[in-house]
Amino acid sequence: MITAGKSSRLPFVPPFFYGWVIVFISALSIFFSGPGQTYSVSVFIDSYISEYGWSRSFVSSLYSFGTLAAGFGMAVIGRQIDRRGHRTMMPIIAAAFAAATFWMSIVFHPLMLFIGFFSIRLLGQGSMTLAGSTLAPQWFERKRGRAMSLMALGGVIGAAALPPFNAWLIETWSWQVGWRFWTVALLAIMVPLGRFLVRNRPESVGLNPDGAPPPKDGEEDTYRAVDSWTLRQARRTRTFWLFMFCQFVPSMVNTGITFHIVSILGEQGITRVQSSFVLGLIALVALPCTFAAGYILDRFLVHRVMTITNIFQVLVMVWLLMIENYPMAVAFGVLRGMVQGFEMMNFNVMWPNYFGRLHLGSLRGFAMIFMVAGSAFGPLPFGFAFDMFGGYTEIIVLMTLFPVLSIVAAALARPPRLEEIKK
């Protein structure tokens, strides 16, 4: 039970642990990263092409380079979150992202489009995601898997809802109105929620993670973050770099497949509408799988769950090579959704579970450089392979080698010991 004195710094005292309010806000932050995610931006691409006569390859190149440039800014954002706290940084990021979405609505020159892509990828796909995914873990330890699975709903719902919603906005009004809707939504929802409801850690308001009661006189506080690693310490471990590789691979492989999925499935006579259904199915299947993954990750070590996830990722790639008809494509969507749900939870849980809570912004900010770089490079080899071989079989076979290597990397990424680094 929260006492009046210890809850005085909370905006209100709910009848349950305040950490679940934090989870809700974190989920909203992940959801509102959507306008900067590929699944949302792709709906606007044809508008720029038809409006200004730019080629698809030219716009795609601007997007890739803008994404890559944005990735290098994530380490700075992560350090600022650690230094200033989520309560300060979340409304700043949301307001800046709102400005970026407005900028995208007034683009009329290629340089403006590049700046816009850089901004929405840095502030949306990168910073909004980073802020949400590093806030919720601060409030949970023993129930972290369950909390993070609820937080992940924001991303899953966004992936399923934003593409058709953006298409409706564009068809009903215009692509400019589509971007400005998100400007207003960010300013009206995320900025005030971040400013008035967010608290950085439970300890700052006299609580413990998971809502555990404070220790009695003479008892040890078992929730003290004694094993929180700095970025410099973490980079000295093998596990840190193995995690980097495990995060880079699915970002590269999955983005490449998703970017070209209509063309890949089209080679088997599957229509654009059917391919879009497969993409939506992936998000729908991932939804319940995040809950299953959260339950499992509360009971088993992350690197073991990640190893099994990568084995299934290899099977998904093999199945993609075997698709010959629409039912097989639907089965691919189901399998990919299952793997995506577990991948999402693995990446959300592995950093706080293995490296602690106190420097999570710096750790994940550095890691997102690799994730964003993977998403930037992913579509390119598929496009080059299609131009060279007239199909995707060769590149899919080649890309399958990376999840195989991730199986080995995940199996070796065992929990590090901080006392060994301090010696």
N, C-alpha and C positions, 0 to 999 in steps of 0.2 A: 504494500500500500504506500502511495506517495504522500509524504507529509507536506504540510503547507510550507514549511521552511525550505525544504529541499526542492519543491516544485515552483518556487517563487519566480524562477527565471524561465519557466515554460510559458508559452503564450496562453495555454489553457491546460487543464488537468483532465485527461480522458479517463474513463473507467478501466482502461487497459494500459499496457506498457506503451509509452510514447514512441518507442522505436518503430511501432507499426505505422504511425503517422509518417515517420521518416521514410519507411519503405514505400508508402504511397507516393510521397513527393519524389523519391528517387525513380519510381516507375514512370511518373509523369515526365521527369527529365529525360529518360530514355525515349519515351514516346515522342516528345517534342524535339528530339534530335532528328526525327524523321525527315523534315524538309531538306536536311543536308545529306541524307542517305541515298545510295544509288537507286533503290527501288522507288523513291519518290522523285528524284531529279530526272530520271529517265522519261517520265511522263511529259516533262516540259521540253525535252530536247527537240522534238519535231516542230514545236512552235518557233524556236529560234531559227531552225533550218528554213522553214517556209517563210518566216517573216523577213529574213535578211539574205536568203540565198546562200548561206554558208554550207559547205559540204559536211557530210556526216563524219568523215574521217578528221576534218579540221576541228569540229566541235569536240569529238572524242579525244583528240590530242590535247586540246585546252583543258579538258576535264581531267585527264590523266596527270598532266604536269601540275595543274592546280592542286590535285589531291596529294601528289608527291611533295610539293612545297609545303602544304599544310601539315604533313606528318612531322616535319622537323620542328614545328612550333609546339608540339604536344608536350615535350619535356619541360618547356617554360611554363605552360599552363599547369602541369602537374606540380611543379615547385611552388607556384603561387597558391594553389589550393592547400598545400601543406602549410605554407607560411601564413596565409591570411584566413584560412578556414572556409568551409562551404557556405556558411551563412553570408559571408562577404562576397565570395566569388560567384555563387550560383546566380544571383540577380544580375550581376555585371555581365556574365556570360550570356544569359538570356536576353538582356537588353541589346548587347552587341550582335547577337544572332538575329534579333528582330530587325536591326539596321541592315544586316546582310541580306535578309529576305526581301526587304524593301528595295535594296540596290538591284537585286535580280529582276525586279519588276520594271526597272527603267533602263536596262541594258540596251545599247544600240550599236556598240563597237566591240570588236574582238578583244581588245585590251580590257574593256569593262567586263566582258564575260569571263575572262581569265581571273580577274580580281574577284568577281562574284563567286566563281567556283572555289577559288582558294579560301574565301571567307566562309562560305557555308560548310565546306569540308572541315576547316579548322574549328569553327565555332559550333557547328551542328553535329556532324558525324563524329568529330573528335571531342570537343570540350563538353558539350551537353551530356554525351555518353560517359565521359570520364567523371564528371561531377556526380552524376547519379550512381554510377557503379562503385565509386569510392566512398560515398556517404553512407549508404545502408550497411556496409560491413563494419563500420565504426560502432554500430549499436548492437551487434550480435556476435556471439562466438559459438556457443553450443547449438544454437538454432540458426546458424548462418545459412546453411543450405536451403532451409525452408524460406527464410527471409529473401534470399537472392532469387529463388524461383518465383516468388511473388513480384519482386522487382522486375524480373525479366519479362513479365507479362506486357510491360510497356512497349518493349521492342517488338514482341510478337504481334500484338494488336496493331501497332503502327505499320509493320510490314504487310499485314493483311488489309488494313483499312485505307492507308494513304494513297496507294496507286489509283484505285477506282474513285476515291473522293477527289483527288486532284484532277482526274480526267473529267469528272462532273463539273468542277469549278471552271475548268477551261472551256468546256463545251457550252455551259450555261452562260458564262460571262466572257472571260478572256484569260489568257495566261498571266497578264498583269494582275488581275484581281485574285487569281490563284495564289500568287506569291504574297500579295498584301493581306490576304486572309491570315496567313501564318504570322505576319508582322503584328497584327492586332492581337491574335491569340497568345503569342509569346509575351507581349507587354501586359495583357490583361490577366493572364493566369500565372505564368512561371515567374515573372519578376516579383509580384507581391507575395506569392507563396514562398519563394526563396528567401525573401527579406524577413518576413514576419513569422514563419513557422519553422524554418530550419534551425536546428541546433547542431553544433559540430560533433559532439561526442556525449554519451550519457553522463560521463564523469563531470562535465561542465554544468550539469543541472542536478548534481547530487545523486545520480543513479548509477547502476552497474549494467553492463551488457546483458541482454536477454531479460532485463527486468528483475535480476536476482537481488535479494535483499542485501543491504550493506553488511559488512562483517561486524560481529559483536566485539566488544572490548577484549583484546587479547588474541583475537582470531586473525589469521593471515588473510589478506585480500587476494583471493585466487584469481581475480580478474585483472590484476595489474598487468599492463602490456610489457612484460619483461623480455619478450623475444621479438620486439619490433626492430627490423633491420633498416638501416639507412640505405640509400641507393648505392653508395660507394661500397658498403659492406656486401650487399646482395650481389653486386657485379663481380665479386671475388669468388663466387661459388659456381660450380658446374651446373647446378640445378637452375640457376637464373638464366643462363644462356640456352639450356635445353628448353626451358619454357618459352624463350624468345622464338626459337625455331618452331616449336609446336604451335605458337600463335601465328607466326608468319605463313605457314603452309596452308591452313584452311582459308585464311584471308585471300591468298593468291589464287588457290585452286577454285574455291567456291565463287569468288567474284568473276573469274574468267568464264566459268560455266554459266553463271546466271546472266552475264552480259550477252552471251551468245546463244542462250538456250533456245530461242525461237529458231535460229538458223540450224543448230545442232539437231533438234527434233524435226525441223522441216525437211531434213534430208531423208527422213523415214515417212514422209507424207503426212506429218502431223501439223495441223493448221496453227496459225497465230493464236486464235481464240483458245484452242486446246492447250497450247503451250502456256498461255496465261493462267489457265485453270491449274496446271501442274505447279506453277509458281505459287499460286494462292494456297494450294494443298500443302505445300512444304511448310508454310507458316502455320496453318491450322493443325497439322500433325505435331509441329514443334511445341505447340502450346501445352498439351498435357504432358509431353515428355520433359519439359522443364520442371514440373512438379515431381515427377518420378526421379529425375536427376538430383533435385534438391534433397529428397528423402535419402537417396543412396549416398550422396556426398556428406551427409551428416554422420554416416556410419563407416565409410571406407576412405582410405587415403586417395587424394585427388589424382596422383600420377598413375595409380592402378586403374581408376575409372577412365582416365584419359587414354591409357594404352588400349583398353577394350574399344573405346570410341573410335580410335584410329583404325583398328581392325575392321570395324563396320564401314568406315569411310572408304577403305580399299574395296570392300564388297560393293559399295555404291558406285564407285568408278567402273568396276568390271561390269556391273549391271547396265550402266550407261552405254557401254560399248555394244551390249547385246540387244538394245531396244530395236524392235522391228515394227511395232504397232502402238496404238494409243493405250490399250490396257497395260502394256509393259511400261509406257511412259508414266501412267498413273502410279504403278508400283514403285517406279523410281522416285516419284514425288513423296510417297509414304516413307520410303527408306531414308531419303535425304532429310525429310522433316524430323525423323527420329534422331538421326545423327546431329542435326543442327541444334535440337533441344539440349542434348548432352554437351555439345561443344560450347554453347553459350554459357551453360552453368559451370563447366570446367574452368573457363577463362575468368568468370566472375569470382570463383571461390579460391582458385589456386594461389593468388597473390596474398590475400590476408591470411589464409590458412598456413602458408609456408614462410611468410616474411613479416607477418604482424600488421597492426592497424595504423601505427603512428605516422608512417612515411608512405602511406599507400598512394597518395597523389603523385609523388615523385616516381615511385616504382611503376605504376600503371601508365603514367605520362611517357616515361621512357619506352615502355613496352609498346605503346600505341604508335610510336615511330615505325616499328617493324610491321604492325598490323596495317597501318595506313599505306605503307610502302607496298605491302603485298597486294592490297586492293587496287593500288595504282598500276602495278605491273601485270596483274592477273589477266586482263583482257587482251594484252598485246600479243603474247605468243599464240593464242588461239586465232587471232586475226592473221598473223603472219603465216601460220600453218595452213589456214584455209587458202590463202593466196598462193602458197607454194605447192600444196598437195591436192587442192580442190575438195578438201574434206577435213574432218576433225579426228579421225581415228588415230593418226600418228601422235597428235599432241595429247590426246586423252591417255594413251598408253604411257607417254613420257611423264605426264603429270601424276599418274598413279604411283610413280616411284617416290614422290615426295611424302604421301601419307605412309608409305612403307617405312621410310626413314623416320617419320614421326612416331611410329610404333616403338622403334628402338629408343628414340630420344625420350619419350614419355616413360618407358620402363626404367630408364636410368635416372630420371629426375626425382630422386628420393629426398625427403625432408632434410634440409641442411641444419647444421648445429652452429648457433651463433658463438658459443664459447670457443670453437675451433678458429673462428676468424679473429677473435679478440686476442688470441695468444701472440 
